[in-house]
Amino acid sequence: MRHPDEGTLRRLIDDATMVRQADRQHTEQCSRCQTRMAHIDAAAREVRETFAVETPAVDPRQALMTVRRRVAAGDVPARDRWMGMRWHPARFLGSAGAMATLAGAVVLTPIGGWAHNFFTIFQPQQIQAVSVTTDQLRSLPDLNRFGTVSAPKSAPMHTYASAAAAAAAAGMSVPVPATLPAGVASSVKYHVMPGATGSFTFSAAKATAWAKASGKALPPMPAHVDGSTLRVTLNSTEVAIYQASGDAMPGLVIGEMRAPLATSTGASVRELENYVLGLPGVSPQLASELRAVNDPTSTLPLLIPVDRAHSHTVLVQGVHGVAVGDNTGVGTAVLWEKRGVVYGVGGTISESTALDVANHLR
């Protein structure tokens, strides 16, 4: 009989009644599976202890009032105002993008004398939703253990009063809605964030040292991956925020960013993907979801925390996009990629309204 997989062993620890009798009997008699269960139980215990903090008392009404005051005062960055989520295409980078996300979404454009050392491994042409859980995101490994991260330098965000000024700063035309949804004020502010740059260089020596110190097993780092540098370019982002009538919260948000670009000095998308998705902390379920992404060299995966939001595929401006709804019913966002630009429309509006706005942008 084959050994039960990790998911079955986890269920045995949590609730043995949910596991087939044959698997329970096998595990009781198999020293190898018992050892695996012990490691799984120890890891779970370590996570529980890490997050075993006292839950603070929260007054939801007071919290909402505080957020509204901060938004009205301009204390909340524009990129954080959309449905309480950080909407930034940098968070969603495909299988090659999953690499960059795990690496901290670091980016650097190959220019000048460096250009001949790089080749393009990822540039998105479509968006695909990938379901994840909050626990899966929390458990993702710190790639500083497996190489060197050169984080992007933070750049100030600039606010403009007109679409023309924002377009000049962002270097691309600013989409404007044909009509505003009911309940959305005509007052609008445009925010432009400059592109960010950075890199991640893999190191087999660093990974081996961490594995030895932590007592954890690592997949062998392929020769093409060791010493390879992943560089991802995130271009300027422009976001227009329309307030809800009589409310400090945004009623409509329209964003755009030229599609990100990932380059590598030696490793291919599959080589990077296979190594990173095999690291400790990447759950088998998440790894399977990311490996199932259509064409990893051109698909931008949108990571959807299923305990906070839901999503499905929609047709917008003649291409396939993704609609994301907050589980509280507060708002909706629609994201898509077209002609090398990633777009997003959302806010405290319905999905049908978001789609109507998106399909009639000028």
N, C-alpha and C positions, 0 to 999 in steps of 0.2 A: 504493500500500500504506500502511496506517495505521502510525503509529509504535509500536514496542513499549512496553508499560507499564513502570512503574518496577521491578516485580518481575522482569520479563524481563531488564531491564538489569542488575539486581543479580546474577542468575544468570550473565549473560555475564561478569561480573567474577570471580565465585567459581568457576564451572565451565562454560565455554562449550559443552562437549559435551552439557549438559543442555538446551540451547536449540535450537529448530528452525533448520534451515539457512537458511530464508527470512529469519528474524529476524536471524541472524548476518550474512548478506549485506547486508540493508538497513542495519544499523548501520555496517558497514564503509564504506558509500557515503554515509551521511547525516551531515552536519556537525552538525546539530541534536542527533541522538541521541548523537553522540560527545561533544558538550559536556555533555549530561545525564549521560552515563556518568562523565565527569571529575568532575562535582560529587558524584555518588553515591560514587565511589571516594575522593574527598577527605574526605567526611563519615565514611565507614567507617574510613578511616585515623585520623581524629581520635578516633573512639570507641575504636578499638583502642589508641591511645596513652594515652587516658584510663584505660583499665582494664588497661593493661600493668603490673601490679604483681606482685611476687614472691609466690607462693602460700605462706603460712606453713605450717609443719609442725603438724599437728593430731593429738592423741591422742584419738580418739572416746570411748574408755572414760573417760578423765580428764575430758573435756568433759561427758559425761553425769553423772558424779559431782558436778561443779561445779554443774550446773543443779539437780540434786536437792537439794544443800545450800542453794542460794539459795531454792528453793521452800519447803523446810522452814523456813528462817529468815524467810520472808516478805519477802525482798528483791526478788522478781519480782512486778510488778504483776499483779493478778488477770486483767486483760484480756489479758495476754501468756502466760497459762499454758495456754491451750487448744491442744493439739497443736502448740505452738511457733509458732502464728500469732496475730496480733493480731485477735481476733474483736471487732469493733465495727461495728454497722450503719452507722456514719458513713462507712465505707470504700466502701459500696456504694450509689450514689445515682442510678441510672437514667440516661437520656439527659440529663435535667435533672440527675440525680445525677452523671453522668459529668462534667458541667460543674463541679459542686461538688467532686467528687473532685480534678479537675485544679486547681481553685482552692484546694486545701488543705483541703477539707471544712469551709469556714468557714460560720458560721451566726449568725443574729440574728433574733429574733422581732419583727415589727412591732407596736409597742404605742403606746398614747397617741395623740399628734398625728401620728405617722408612718403609722398604719394605713391612712389613705385613699390613700396613695401607692403601695401595694403590691397585687398580685393574686397569687393562688396559681397556680403553674405546675406543681407536682409534689407529689404525696403518694401513696406507694406502696400498692398493694393486692395485689401479688403479687411474687414473686421469680423471676428468670430468670438462669441461669448464662451468663457470657460468657467464652470461652476467650481467654487472653492468654499471652504469653511474658514471661519475666523481662526480656529485652532491650527488649520493647515498653514495659514499665513504666518501665524505666530511662531511656528516651528521651523520655518525656513532657515537654512544655515547662514551663518555670517561668513561671507566669502573672504574676509580678511584672513581667515585661517588657511585659505588655499591659494593665496596670491596677494598682489598689491593693488589696492584701489587708489586711483587718483581722482578724487571727488571733484565734481564741477564747481567752479567758483560762482558764488551767488551773485546775481546781478539785480539791481533795483528794478521794480516794476514801475512803469510810467502810466499816468492817467491822462486821457485826452477828452475834450468836450465834443469833438466832431469826428465823424467817420473818416473824413478826408485826412485829418491829422494822424489818426490811428493807422490808416492805410499806409501813409508815408513812412511811419515809424516801423511798422511790421513788414513792409516790403511786399504787401499783397492786398488785393481789394478786400474791403470789409463787407460781408453779407448783411443786408438790411431786410427786415420782414416787410412783406407787401402790406400787411395790416397787423395791428397789435391785437392779441386776444383780449376778450372782455376781462376787466379787472386789472389790466396792466397799464401803468402810466406811461406817457410818452417820454418822460425824462429818462435819459440814458447816459451812462458813462462808459468810455472805452478804455480798457486796460491792455497794455502791451508788455509782455515779458520777453526779454532777449533770449536767444538760444543759449543752451548750456553745453559745456564740454567736459570730458573726463575720460578715464580709461580703466581697464582692469587687466593685469598681467598674471597669468597662471604660474604657479611655482610648485613643482612636485616636491622639492625639498621642504618647503614650508608646510605643505599638506602632510607629508610624512612625519614631520616633527610634531605637528598637532595631534595626529592619530596616535603616536607613541605616548605623548603626554596624557591624552584623554582616555587611552585604552579602547578606542573605537576603531572599527574596521572601515577602511575606505576603498572604493574601487580604484584600481591602478590608473594613474594619469597617463593617457597615451602620449607618445613622444611628440606628436604634432600639436598636442594641447600644451604640454610643458613649455613655458617660455613664450607662448603665444599671447599676443595682446589684442583684446577686444576693445574696439573704439566705436562709440555710438554718437551720432549727431542728432541733437534735438534742436529744431529750428524755432524761430520766434513764434510766440503764441499770442493771439489777439482774442480778447473776451469782451463782449458788450453786455452790460447789465442794466435791465429795465426793472424799475421798482414796481411792486404791486401797489395798486391805488390805495392810499390811506394806510400803508404798512411799510415798515422799514425793511422787511424781507424782500429779496428779489422775486419778481413775478415771472420774468423771462430772462434766460441767459443764452447767448449765442457765441460759440467759440470756434476757433479754427487754428490749425497749425500745419505747416508743411510736413509731410510724412517723415518720420525719423529714418535715419540710415545707419546701419551697422556694418563695420568693416573689421577684417581680421588680418593678422600678419602671417597666419599659416593654417589654422584649424578651420574646418568647414562647419556649417550649421549643425549637421548631424553629430560630428565629433564633440562639439561643445555641448550640445543637448544631451547626448548619451552620458557624458561624464557628470554634468551638473545635476541632472535628474536622478542620478544614482547616489548622490551625497546623503549622509545622515541628516534627517530633518525634512527631507522632501518625501511626503507620504506617497505610497504606491498609487493611491487614487489620483492625486494631483499629477504625478508623473504620467500616468496613463492618459489623463485628460489633455495634457500638453502635447504628448506624442501623437494624439489623435487630431491635432489641429491641421486643417487643410494647408498644404504647401507651406512649410515652415519658413521658406525664404521670402514669402510675400503676404503672409497673414498676420494681422495684429490681433493677439488675443486680448479680450476685455475680461479681466478677472472679476467675477461677480461673487461677492460673499453671500451665499444663499440664506444665511440667517439674518441678513439685513436687506436684501434686495432680490428681485426676480427679473428675468430677461427672456426675450425671444427675438427671432429674426423678423425684420420688417423690410419692406421695399420702400426706399426713399430716393427721390431724384433719379429713378431708374436703376439704382444699384442696391445690393443687399446691405443692410445695416443692422444695428442692434438697438432695441428699445429696452431701457432699464427702468424699473419701477421700485421706488422705496417701499419696503414692506409695511410702513405705517400709513401709506396712502397719501403722504404729504406732496410728493412730486414725481415727475417723470423726466427722463432724458432719452434722446435719440442720437446715436452716433453712427457716422458712416465715413467712408473714404472715397474720394472721387478726384481724378486727375491730379494725384499726388498731394492732396490736401485732406487732412482729417478734420471733420466738422462735428459739432455737437450743438443740439438745441434742447433746452430743458427748463425746469423751474417748477413753481407751484401751479402746474397746469396738468391737464389730462394727456394721455398718450395720443389721442386723436388730435388734440390741439397742437401738440408738439410736432406731430407729423405734418399737419396742415401748414404750420409755420415753416418747417424745413423744406417742404415741397414748393413753397412760394417765395423763397428768398430771392432777393434781387441783387 
